[in-house]
Amino acid sequence: MEAEPTSVRLARQLQGLTRPEARVTALGHLQRGGVPSPTDRLLATRLGTLCAEAIDKGKYGVMVAVRGQKCTLVPLEKVAGRRKTVPLDHAWIRSARLVGTCFGD
């Protein structure tokens, strides 16, 4: 029998402490519709660690972001209500389409 993932245990514990339903979402599945790669897992670990550290230090009203090669905290007031779009002819979009990512168009 396979061990229960930590994310599932945590969701169940959160469910018991709060009223809203707690759901587990795999970042790689959500973003690309596939199994997370080692790079996805490393990025998720780095971002999650910084998030947990911020909470532990009482830093709220921030989000975690990647700038260059570093993970950093960004105040929400700097990003709330703003959009940063990627042009449809950008290399990232072309690459994503080559591996089967659907943008709904």
KAGI-V98245 format. One record per pair of residues at least 24 apart in sequence whose C-alpha atoms are under 8 Angstrom apart, sorted by the first residue. I is the first residue (numbers start at 0). J is the second residue. Records with the same first field share a line. If there is no record, write none. Layout:
I = J / J
This chain:
31 = 100
32 = 100
45 = 70
46 = 70
